[in-house]
């Protein structure tokens, strides 16, 4: 349990060191604390089969880590009850960034067994609890969103998105180069590819789709590719197979997390609007050139117009070339997005006999966090990680992965 109590990003050597200190500590007298604190406490005497005497899985001297309440379980609690308490605490601490992502299963099991044995558990019960807990602690999903401009990854554990990273897309990258990139992004959060249990991916770059399939085969990891055939949504368009997997995943996430009817506005390489009907079906949308794509074309196809910083100017009437370009690009793009959103919102509302304001609008994509994007009229929620969350939902519902918690909201 000591590996759960240390701050995130500790090395394996430090974790083993913490384990060794626990093993060397003297065996406590009855009623004293053992192991290391794993997080927020549950009231003593509250477990199944309680006798009113609590057992605290705190530090060897009973103090626990600074600012932490130990996990307290009632004497007589069944192994299943202890297991459930540990799993709940691990999920909360992972979400809060207080549990090391690189905690290894053998270390977790060793420390759990040691702590439970000191607290009076039998060997068989302690091993049963540690085995189940280690299995849940180990479960990690790698969500990969391969777009035309960026590859975005998310690490999910216990249904919570605990880390995200982004890199430029290289469409001509080989499978080896893609594996090298993913491994490097994972290591930024002290996670190795070997720690990943499964992969869920939405890709709009066919060459890289084949690449990640090769990586999954080589690494012997199960892979779910988002498509019209795998995303659990009714798709009511003329050619479902032509709908981008990222758009379907966004629609799935909007339906599950925000409710229906809904429109997802995705500010990426292209700007897409995707509509989810009241019954949860995907019913189509709109596609427009992305803001940065238009800006690059403007600079590349004109002799004197420069590349500019993407920000909203103080006024629409520009008094120099840069401010005029910023006005036309940012304000013009806001008008485009707001106009499209208003029209599709009205059409969805008319189809269901409701007011347009009852149709939820969710903004996502690489540019959704920009200040000018947040000023867009008619947006109910901004969720830059919507696609990653949709991939987690896809994995959970199709492959029986971790049940999602409110940490994804």
Order of alpha helices (4+ residues) and beta strands (2+ residues): alpha-alpha-beta-beta-alpha-alpha-alpha-beta-beta-beta-alpha-beta-alpha-beta-alpha-beta-beta-beta-alpha-alpha-alpha-beta-alpha-beta-alpha
